[in-house]
């Protein structure tokens, strides 16, 4: 019988798995179904750009139609609402449809973690999806227009970014680049605009090379970004934020980039989780299950020192590639002949806006254009892996 392979999520992990299977397997070898709540894939690693308004959101959107061969993959645009791996081995969609499987791949990505900070969920924007970044972009422009009408409210031009991890740092770099254009458009004195990046940890970009962190802070300060490091946010209201030290900062915009947790559906699987992520076995399986694989931000993989790798697109893609090989072998040989997954950290790069970035590849540290070119190479490599040269030509040059 043709094995039924069900893949949930068409982000970095799920899409890579699906497209590799599409390439490897003949159309009648397996019955592959991919479920995603949108009919497009998006380049999450560039969401900070449309959020700041420096790039059109359409540029980071890729229609799944362009990538999927319908003869080989049955794509369903729907939201997964329940996953039962314990009893019925069934996935339920919001349209009422129930899907069964022989092999299940869960790659539903992450959600925002607010660490219980009061008011954050209600009053802060988040950089998570095409829709969420469109809202941020429009809100920023609205704040400039509002200030123009009510110049007695300097807080309209204060932009607070909570979290100075990769997303927060990349976003403030991009936002600082957008401000001169907005000031010109709305005839506002640039000195009136404040971008404040607030981080609870003792350093920005926690865990990253300290020399590169210093470089990044210097570049961003020169662009006008203010930093409050080692300063937890205690609460967020309609008016702004209150810090743990009691300071209140009024702001028309608060963007929270301070943390992620796995998808809430992961917490309903009946397996032990850590912030909605599951510690998978060396073959990327849910513990105790032969045929349920969990990858990307939903999984936790430990390094040789026993520390979890941070959830990144890089690891999600490598997991997808690895898993597709395992599934292909299963389909061809009729039995699981699994090989352990080993993550190969190829390097980490963070952009700091126009012409600036920091990066580390192996022991090599990079800054400025060299780091930016590295980021571009990483992006193009990914685009090539999912859509070949035509996609690199169509989208590659636009990013960066
Ligand atoms: P995702 O890529 O998030 O895919 C999950 C998919 O599941 C999505 O398509 C989503 O729509 C779909 N989905 C979710 N819930 C449902 C549901 N209930 N039903 C149906 N479909 C659903 N990583 C890097 O390596 N380098 C970077 O530079 C980098 N920069 C980043 C910048 C930003 C702003 C952000 C937010 C993240 C960044 N990351 C970066 C992290 C990286 O994007 C994630 O680790 C990666 O996307 C994880 O891949 P995934 O397949 O697990 O999930």
Boltz pocket constraint, residues with backbone or C-beta under 6 A from the ligand:
constraints:
  - pocket:
      binder: B
      contacts: [[A, 8], [A, 9], [A, 10], [A, 11], [A, 12], [A, 13], [A, 14], [A, 35], [A, 36], [A, 37], [A, 38], [A, 40], [A, 41], [A, 42], [A, 44], [A, 45], [A, 46], [A, 47], [A, 48], [A, 78], [A, 79], [A, 80], [A, 81], [A, 107], [A, 108], [A, 109], [A, 110], [A, 127], [A, 128], [A, 166], [A, 167], [A, 263], [A, 265], [A, 295], [A, 296], [A, 297], [A, 298], [A, 311], [A, 312], [A, 313], [A, 314], [A, 315], [A, 316], [A, 349]]
      max_distance: 6.0
